[in-house]
Amino acid sequence: MRPALPRAQVTQGRSALARHITTAPDRRPTTTDRPLVAPAPRPPAPRHSESTHLMGHLPLTSAPPTATVPAISAVQKRTLTVLLVSQILSGVGLAAGVTVAGLLAGQMLHDTSLSGLPIALLTGGSAGAAVVIGRVSQRLGRRPGLAAGYLTGALGGAGVVVAAALDSPALLFASLFLYGAGTTSNLQARYAGADLAAPHQRARATSTVIVATTAGGIAGPLLATPAGHLATALHLPELTGLFLLSTAAFALAALTLLVWLRPDPLLLARTLTATSAESTPAASPSRAGPGLLIGVVVLVLSQLVMVAVMTMTPIHMHAHGFGATASGLVIALHTGSMYLPSPLAGRLVDRFGATAMSVVTACTLLAAGVAAALAPGHSFPLIALALVLLGVGWSFGLVTGTAIVTNSAPLATRARVQGLVDVAVALAGAAGGLASGVVVAYVGYPVLAVVCGILASVAAPAAVVAARKNSAHA
């Protein structure tokens, strides 16, 4: 037997071995060091979809928010530019439906009593398309949703031309229903302008998109005569010329969005919100805010009052001896006042808040109703003033209501909610147009104007009460 080592030597040996292990340099593992089971492969790098690729350089990690602000601002400017182009083009299409649809129907049916039917069909098609476009945008993004609406409108415009060439009223009515989808895309584009905007700039972004429609809306009627000459040269009815033009305009608007609206603003906004929610869960609300109903009330009342008074004003003027030129000028002034004040409305909403602007909207529409009721039937200036006030009130209501809806709807369901809101707006316009004729026939135009003004004033106390409840729950 080997003699046992002294305890002191054993202790010194252990200390030396510990120092050797601690200070030994790293070495690469040999084949005997490698595990018998191969390590699991690394997961593939995530693919960069358009929602995670923001102008090529936008980190969507938990980096400080200030690092992404310049990139988001650049994408927002690009988004607004693309939307402006598409709005100008689609504005031409809006003018065609309003300008010649009724005339074309009356010419084909040889009965002017049904000339109001095309507007009803356009409104019905617009309401149906609002649901579909909202759902498509919710699932796939703004680009495919809005483009699908414009392409459907272009198909409807082409159908109107074919229906006129074949003298087919049934095809005309079906095509006008489809044509309404183009008007819906034009209206819902305002929501796309606000998707990436900061909360304190959403109203201005919305108003920027809205005001762009003015250019197309003015150019459309001015091009009616040369477009009619083009239709005649193609051996088509003259009134189809503007629909030929609007078909091309809707198609170009769709192409503009499909090619250049990248990244998709709604999808990108969701990605940014989801990333922010990982670090601050409270930043991504999942339920609609309490102000959503107020936004709907403001939008619906503004649309109902505007359509009701505007529809009957030319008839009221004709009954007092004015011709088509005078009533057309009043409607032109009214249309301009609907869209041109939008940037001002956006700045006022961002500066003073939606509650204050809801009150301003109600007061403006009330003033318009009272002015229309008190204006003598033979006074062109006072009637024009009333219609200008009506347009300004509608503009304030559209921008204010849109800002409230956008801020109140959760991002996860925002597009679908906005689509349903626009359905209510379209139905309110249809109801206002239909009811206005009955009211004027029984009690007269002044009563219609006063009732509409009083109805619009409901938005003011409703907004104030809702604001106080929000403050109480805050």
Buried (B, 14 or more C-beta within 10 A) or exposed (E): EEEEEEEEEEEEEEEEEEEEEEEEEEEEEEEEEEEEEEEEEEEEEEEEEBBBBBEEEBEBEEEEBEEBEEBBBBBBEBBBEBBBBBBBBBBBBBBBBBBBBBEBBBBBBEEEEBBBBBBBBBBBBBBBBBBBBBBBBBEBBBBBBBBBBBBBBBBBBBBBBBBBBEEBBEBBBBBBBBBBBBBBBBBBBBBBBBBBBBEEBBBBBBBBBBBBBBBBBBBBBEBBEEBBEBBEEEEBBBBBBBBBBBBBBBBBBBBBBBEBBBBBBBBBBBBBBBBBBEEEEEBBBEEBBEBBBBBBBBBBBBBBBBBBBBBBBBEBBEEBEBEEEBBBEBBBBBBBBBBBBBBBBBBBBBEEBBBBBBBBBBBBBBBBBBBBBEBEBEEBEBBBBBBBBBBBBBBBBBBBBBBBBBBBBBBBBBBBBBBBBBBBBBBBBBBBBBBBBEBBEEEEBBEBBBBBBBBBBEBBEBBBEBBEEBEEEE
